[in-house]
Amino acid sequence: MLFVSKFNKYFCFKYGTMKNKIADIRKDYKRASMSFEDLKSNPIDQFNIWFNNALSLDVMEVNAMVLSTVSKEGIPSGRVVLLKNIDYSGFTFYTNYNSSKGLDMKFNPNVSVTFFWPELEQQIRIIGTVMKLDAESSDIYFNSRPKGSQIAASASNQSTLIDDRSVLENEVNRLEKLYKNKDIPRPDHWGGYLLSPSKIEFWQGRASRLHDRCLYELHGEGWKMNRLAP
């Protein structure tokens, strides 16, 4: 304990100004409010309204979402993936089935995704379960990707250890030569997932941290809306 105390004093003496700057970071949200009377009864319709508005206002990486999974050891993990489709069945994204997130979802299909658009002071959280898309759907999307992205999906054993970047670059070069004048087949280890939501929360930043929050919960085939405390 004495050692820790001395270390803390040393740390605060040397880095105290940085620590104080972090503690002082804050932003008061005053851009908009969220009226429950104006919200759609179906959260997918409401998501599309917010998403299209963000798209029209050129929000950076509007389709970027943090995908959170839990491993078989019970360890949570989050990373950014890209939304590629949205309809009444759910939210679609693509990745490597053998990646750490793919293995997590194989063991535990319960996931969440989070969108945050700071330009609009808005956040959307979605909780649900995932299932793999059928091969045909994954083929269609894979074939629509730029050739470089197709090569990357084939070349990378995502989340595995490699000695250095040259391992990846050499494999890319090999595949570029192999498929120079050919179509690139979708690798078996890569494809899509559909996230079927059971809860969707819309968050609108407000002044003094008194944010507006609406939670949609799926009950049978219908959605129930409730206001949450900020």
C-alpha positions in Angstrom: 0.0 0.0 0.0 2.9 2.3 0.8 4.4 1.7 -2.6 1.1 2.4 -4.3 0.6 5.6 -2.3 4.1 6.8 -3.3 3.4 5.9 -7.0 0.2 7.8 -7.0 1.8 10.9 -5.6 4.6 10.6 -8.2 2.0 10.0 -11.0 -0.2 13.0 -9.9 2.9 15.2 -9.6 4.2 14.3 -13.1 0.9 13.8 -15.0 -1.6 15.7 -12.8 -2.3 18.3 -15.4 -3.3 15.7 -18.0 -5.5 13.9 -15.5 -7.3 17.2 -14.7 -7.8 17.9 -18.3 -9.5 14.6 -18.8 -11.8 15.1 -15.8 -12.8 18.5 -17.1 -13.8 17.3 -20.5 -17.6 17.8 -20.9 -20.1 18.9 -23.5 -23.6 20.2 -22.9 -26.0 18.9 -25.5 -28.4 21.5 -26.7 -29.0 20.7 -30.4 -32.4 19.0 -30.2 -35.1 17.3 -28.1 -37.0 14.1 -28.7 -40.8 14.2 -28.4 -42.4 10.8 -27.8 -45.6 12.0 -29.6 -43.5 12.3 -32.8 -41.8 8.8 -32.6 -43.0 6.0 -34.8 -44.7 3.0 -33.2 -42.2 0.7 -34.9 -38.5 1.3 -34.1 -37.3 0.2 -37.5 -39.3 3.1 -39.0 -37.9 5.4 -36.4 -34.3 4.1 -37.1 -34.7 4.9 -40.8 -35.9 8.4 -40.0 -32.8 9.1 -37.8 -30.4 7.3 -40.2 -31.6 9.1 -43.3 -31.4 12.4 -41.5 -27.8 11.6 -40.4 -27.0 10.5 -43.9 -28.4 13.8 -45.4 -26.3 15.8 -43.0 -23.1 14.0 -43.9 -22.5 12.5 -40.5 -19.1 10.8 -40.7 -19.3 7.0 -41.0 -23.0 7.0 -40.4 -23.3 3.2 -40.7 -20.5 2.5 -38.3 -21.7 0.6 -35.2 -20.0 -0.9 -32.2 -20.7 -4.6 -32.1 -20.5 -6.1 -28.6 -20.2 -9.8 -28.1 -19.4 -12.2 -25.2 -16.9 -15.1 -25.4 -17.5 -18.6 -24.1 -15.3 -17.5 -21.1 -17.7 -14.7 -20.4 -15.4 -11.9 -21.5 -17.1 -9.0 -23.3 -15.6 -7.4 -26.4 -16.5 -4.6 -28.7 -15.4 -3.4 -32.1 -16.7 -1.3 -34.9 -18.4 -2.9 -37.9 -20.5 -1.5 -40.7 -24.2 -1.8 -41.2 -25.0 -3.0 -44.7 -28.8 -3.3 -44.7 -31.8 -2.6 -42.5 -35.4 -3.9 -42.9 -38.1 -5.2 -40.7 -36.3 -8.5 -40.1 -33.3 -6.7 -38.6 -29.8 -5.3 -39.2 -27.3 -6.9 -41.5 -23.5 -6.8 -41.4 -20.6 -9.0 -42.7 -17.4 -10.3 -41.3 -15.0 -13.3 -41.0 -16.8 -16.2 -39.3 -13.5 -17.4 -37.8 -12.7 -14.0 -36.3 -12.9 -13.4 -32.5 -16.4 -11.9 -32.9 -17.4 -14.7 -35.2 -16.4 -17.3 -32.6 -18.1 -15.3 -29.9 -21.4 -15.2 -31.9 -21.1 -18.9 -32.6 -21.0 -19.7 -28.9 -23.4 -16.9 -27.8 -25.8 -15.3 -30.4 -26.9 -12.6 -28.0 -25.2 -9.3 -29.0 -25.7 -5.6 -29.0 -24.8 -2.8 -31.4 -24.4 0.9 -30.7 -24.5 3.8 -33.1 -23.3 7.2 -31.9 -23.5 10.3 -34.0 -21.9 13.2 -32.1 -22.7 15.7 -34.7 -26.4 15.1 -34.0 -26.0 14.3 -30.3 -27.8 11.0 -30.9 -27.2 7.4 -29.9 -29.1 4.2 -30.8 -28.5 0.9 -28.9 -29.9 -2.4 -30.3 -30.0 -5.7 -28.4 -30.9 -9.0 -30.0 -29.7 -12.3 -31.5 -27.7 -13.0 -34.6 -27.9 -15.7 -37.2 -25.9 -16.3 -40.3 -27.3 -15.2 -43.7 -27.8 -17.8 -46.3 -24.9 -18.4 -48.7 -26.7 -16.8 -51.7 -27.2 -13.5 -49.8 -23.6 -13.5 -48.7 -22.5 -14.2 -52.3 -24.5 -11.3 -53.7 -23.0 -8.8 -51.3 -19.4 -10.2 -51.7 -19.7 -9.9 -55.4 -20.7 -6.3 -55.1 -17.6 -5.3 -53.1 -14.5 -3.7 -54.7 -11.9 -6.3 -55.8 -9.5 -5.1 -53.2 -12.0 -5.7 -50.5 -12.7 -9.2 -51.9 -8.9 -9.9 -51.9 -8.6 -8.7 -48.3 -11.4 -10.9 -47.1 -9.7 -13.9 -48.7 -6.2 -13.0 -47.6 -6.8 -12.3 -43.9 -7.2 -14.9 -41.2 -8.8 -12.2 -39.1 -7.9 -12.1 -35.4 -5.1 -14.6 -35.7 -1.4 -13.8 -34.8 1.0 -13.0 -37.7 4.7 -12.4 -37.5 4.6 -9.1 -39.4 2.7 -7.3 -42.1 4.6 -8.9 -44.9 2.7 -12.2 -44.3 -0.5 -10.4 -45.1 1.0 -8.5 -48.0 2.5 -11.6 -49.6 -0.8 -13.4 -49.5 -2.5 -10.4 -51.1 0.0 -10.4 -53.9 -0.5 -14.1 -54.4 -4.2 -13.8 -54.7 -4.0 -10.7 -56.9 -1.9 -12.8 -59.4 -4.2 -15.8 -59.0 -7.4 -13.9 -59.8 -5.9 -11.3 -62.1 -8.5 -11.9 -64.8 -10.9 -14.0 -62.8 -13.9 -13.6 -60.5 -12.9 -14.0 -56.9 -15.1 -16.6 -55.1 -16.4 -15.7 -51.6 -14.3 -17.6 -49.1 -16.3 -20.1 -46.9 -15.1 -18.3 -43.8 -16.6 -14.9 -44.7 -20.3 -13.9 -44.9 -23.2 -12.0 -43.4 -25.2 -12.0 -40.1 -28.7 -10.8 -39.4 -29.3 -9.2 -36.0 -32.9 -9.6 -35.0 -33.6 -7.0 -32.4 -35.6 -7.5 -29.2 -34.8 -4.0 -27.7 -33.9 -0.7 -29.4 -33.2 2.5 -27.5 -33.1 6.0 -29.0 -31.1 8.6 -27.0 -31.1 12.3 -27.7 -28.6 14.4 -25.8 -30.2 17.2 -23.7 -28.8 20.1 -21.6 -27.4 19.3 -18.1 -27.4 15.6 -18.8 -31.2 15.4 -18.7 -31.2 13.3 -21.9 -34.3 12.0 -23.7 -34.4 8.2 -23.9 -37.0 5.9 -25.5 -36.8 2.1 -25.2 -38.7 -0.1 -27.6 -39.2 -3.7 -26.4 -40.5 -6.5 -28.5 -43.6 -8.3 -27.0 -44.8 -11.0 -29.3 -45.1 -9.4 -32.7 -45.6 -5.8 -31.4 -43.3 -3.2 -29.8 -43.9 -1.4 -26.5 -42.4 2.0 -25.9 -41.2 3.4 -22.5 -39.3 6.5 -21.4 -36.1 5.9 -19.5 -34.5 8.2 -17.0 -31.3 9.7 -18.3 
